[in-house]
Amino acid sequence: MTAGVSISGKVALVIGGAGGIGAATCTMLAEEGARVVMTHRPGAEPAARAAQKLERLRGEGHVDVGDTGTLLALRDAIAGRYGRLDILVNSAGFTKAVPHGDLEGLSDDLIDRMFQINWRGQYAAIRTFAPMLKASGNGLIVQVSSIASFQGSGSSVVYGATKAGLDVMVKSLARVLAPEIRLMSVAPGAVDTNFVPGRGAEFNAKAAAANPLKRIATPQDCARAIVACATHLTYSTGVTIVVDGGRSL
């Protein structure tokens, strides 16, 4: 296997560096030599640990992807500090477990908020940073999706719908932003994080037993796929990389 394309010296922004996947991605990008900017909630432990581990990681604090103004402020800060942006990883998102059969459990407010953060916020981030990525001449955007996007599964009906929307967004924008910018989607199955409130060891064990590889993904499994989009899958755009251990077979 070749060493892959070097991303040493490139500037990468990980929106949602607080989560397990986001923090692992920050660490791996930095280990590959990238200058990494991460956004995270104040006091977020995974992001704080990653920042302590690698001196290259520079936390830019809280960004609400539902508020375009905070994205614009971040864009100006990155332009002022680094003068460029080469990689954008959209890892921000949230969910709430609601059984698919509980039609009343998905309130209008919850549906609107989930689309605001999980879809509109991702689009707003791309819209904000596309000019900088295009100027790099070889920009990359990676969206963190889910196998819920094509399985009709996941923590709720609306969560799967937002992720399906992300995959459509990747296909649509991959056409119009090429050749200067590539777009990729990484779709994990169950991941060993606390992303879904209320899911713990019992859920993880059940999910692992139903998986052909008999384990659920680690954040590092997902981060490796994200980083590979920059270092190895350099002739791919508009496609979804599934990281689920065969769960969707």
C-alpha positions in Angstrom: 0.0 0.0 0.0 1.3 3.4 -0.9 1.9 6.1 1.7 -0.8 8.2 0.1 -0.9 11.9 -0.7 0.7 14.2 1.9 -1.5 16.7 3.7 1.4 18.1 5.6 1.0 21.9 6.0 -2.6 21.9 4.8 -5.2 23.6 7.0 -8.2 21.5 8.1 -11.3 22.6 9.9 -13.3 20.0 11.9 -16.7 21.4 12.9 -17.9 19.3 15.8 -14.5 18.4 17.3 -16.2 17.7 20.6 -17.6 14.3 19.7 -15.7 11.1 19.6 -15.5 11.0 15.8 -14.6 14.6 15.5 -11.9 14.5 18.2 -10.4 11.3 16.6 -10.4 13.0 13.2 -8.6 16.0 14.6 -5.9 13.9 16.1 -5.3 11.8 12.9 -5.3 14.9 10.6 -2.7 16.5 12.9 -0.6 13.3 12.9 -0.6 13.5 9.1 0.9 16.9 9.4 -2.2 19.1 8.8 -2.8 22.3 10.8 -6.1 21.6 12.5 -8.7 24.0 13.6 -11.5 22.5 15.6 -14.8 23.8 17.0 -16.3 22.4 20.1 -18.6 23.1 23.0 -16.8 24.7 25.9 -15.4 22.1 28.2 -15.9 19.2 25.8 -13.7 16.4 27.1 -12.8 14.6 23.8 -11.7 17.8 22.2 -9.8 18.9 25.3 -7.9 15.6 25.4 -7.0 15.8 21.7 -5.8 19.4 22.1 -3.5 18.4 25.0 -2.1 15.4 23.1 -1.1 17.2 19.9 0.3 20.7 20.0 -0.9 21.4 16.4 -4.5 21.3 17.4 -5.8 24.8 18.0 -9.3 25.0 19.4 -11.4 27.9 18.1 -14.2 27.4 20.7 -17.9 27.2 20.1 -19.6 27.5 16.8 -23.3 27.0 16.3 -23.9 25.8 12.8 -27.5 26.8 13.2 -26.3 30.4 13.4 -24.5 31.4 10.1 -23.1 34.5 11.9 -20.8 32.3 14.0 -19.6 30.5 10.8 -18.8 33.8 9.1 -16.8 34.9 12.2 -14.9 31.6 12.2 -14.1 32.0 8.4 -12.7 35.5 9.1 -10.6 34.1 12.0 -9.2 31.3 9.9 -8.4 33.6 7.0 -6.6 36.0 9.3 -4.6 33.3 11.1 -3.8 30.9 8.3 -4.8 32.6 5.0 -6.2 29.4 3.6 -8.4 26.4 4.1 -7.9 23.0 2.4 -10.1 20.5 4.2 -13.5 20.9 5.9 -15.0 18.1 8.0 -18.6 18.5 9.0 -19.0 16.4 12.1 -21.5 18.5 14.0 -24.9 17.1 14.7 -27.3 15.8 17.3 -30.1 13.4 17.7 -32.7 12.2 20.2 -33.9 8.6 20.4 -37.6 8.4 19.4 -39.0 5.0 18.4 -40.0 5.0 14.7 -43.6 4.0 15.5 -44.1 6.8 18.0 -45.5 9.4 15.5 -46.3 11.8 18.3 -42.8 11.6 19.7 -41.4 13.7 16.9 -42.6 17.2 17.7 -42.5 20.0 15.1 -39.8 21.7 17.1 -37.6 18.6 17.3 -38.0 18.0 13.6 -37.1 21.6 12.7 -34.2 21.8 15.1 -32.7 18.5 13.8 -32.9 19.7 10.2 -31.5 23.0 11.3 -28.4 21.5 12.8 -27.9 18.2 10.8 -28.7 19.6 7.3 -29.1 23.3 7.1 -26.0 23.9 9.3 -23.9 21.6 7.2 -25.0 23.4 4.0 -24.3 26.8 5.7 -20.8 25.6 6.5 -20.1 24.6 3.0 -21.6 27.9 1.6 -19.4 29.8 4.1 -16.1 28.1 3.4 -16.5 27.1 -0.3 -14.6 30.2 -1.6 -11.6 29.4 0.6 -11.6 25.7 -0.3 -11.9 26.6 -4.0 -9.0 29.0 -3.7 -6.8 26.2 -2.4 -7.3 24.5 -5.8 -7.7 21.1 -4.2 -10.3 21.5 -1.6 -12.0 18.6 0.2 -15.3 18.5 2.2 -16.2 15.4 4.2 -19.7 15.0 5.6 -20.3 12.6 8.5 -23.5 10.8 7.6 -24.9 7.4 8.8 -26.2 4.1 7.5 -29.6 5.4 8.7 -29.6 7.5 5.6 -30.3 4.5 3.4 -31.6 1.8 5.8 -34.5 3.7 7.3 -33.1 2.9 10.7 -31.3 4.9 13.3 -32.3 6.8 16.4 -35.4 8.4 14.9 -37.2 8.8 11.5 -36.0 12.4 11.3 -32.4 11.6 12.0 -32.3 9.2 9.1 -34.0 11.8 6.9 -31.4 14.4 7.7 -28.6 12.1 6.9 -30.2 11.0 3.6 -30.3 14.7 2.9 -26.6 15.0 3.5 -25.8 12.3 1.0 -28.0 14.0 -1.6 -26.2 17.3 -0.8 -22.8 15.6 -1.4 -23.9 14.2 -4.8 -25.4 17.5 -5.9 -22.5 19.8 -4.8 -19.8 17.3 -6.0 -20.9 18.1 -9.5 -21.1 21.8 -9.3 -18.0 22.4 -7.1 -15.6 20.2 -9.1 -12.8 20.2 -10.0 -11.6 22.6 -7.3 -13.5 20.9 -4.5 -14.3 17.2 -3.9 -17.1 16.1 -1.6 -17.3 12.8 0.2 -19.7 11.3 2.7 -18.6 8.8 5.5 -21.5 6.8 6.9 -20.9 4.9 10.1 -23.1 2.3 11.7 -23.2 2.0 15.5 -20.2 3.8 17.0 -18.8 3.4 20.5 -19.6 7.0 21.6 -22.2 8.7 23.7 -23.7 10.5 20.7 -27.2 9.0 21.2 -28.4 9.8 24.7 -29.5 6.8 26.7 -27.6 4.2 24.7 -24.9 2.4 26.6 -23.1 -0.9 27.0 -26.3 -3.0 26.6 -27.1 -1.4 23.2 -23.5 -1.7 22.1 -23.4 -5.4 22.9 -26.7 -6.0 21.0 -25.5 -4.0 18.0 -22.2 -5.9 18.0 -23.9 -9.2 18.1 -25.9 -8.3 15.0 -22.8 -7.1 13.1 -20.9 -9.5 10.8 -17.6 -8.4 12.3 -19.0 -8.8 15.8 -18.1 -5.4 17.1 -19.2 -1.8 16.7 -17.1 0.9 15.2 -14.6 2.9 17.2 -14.3 6.7 16.6 -10.8 5.8 15.1 -12.4 3.5 12.6 -14.5 6.4 11.3 -11.7 8.9 11.5 -9.4 6.7 9.4 -12.1 6.7 6.7 -12.4 10.5 6.8 -8.6 11.0 6.6 -8.4 8.5 3.8 -10.6 10.8 1.7 -7.8 13.3 1.9 -4.8 11.0 1.6 -5.8 8.0 -0.5 -9.2 8.4 -2.2 -8.1 11.4 -4.2 -9.9 10.5 -7.4 -13.3 10.0 -5.7 -16.0 12.6 -5.3 -19.7 12.5 -4.6 -19.8 9.1 -3.0 -20.5 7.6 0.4 -18.0 5.5 2.2 -19.8 3.0 4.6 -18.0 2.2 7.9 -20.3 -0.3 9.6 -18.5 -3.6 9.8 -21.0 -5.1 7.4 -24.1 -4.2 9.4 -26.0 -3.0 6.3 -25.4 -6.1 4.3 
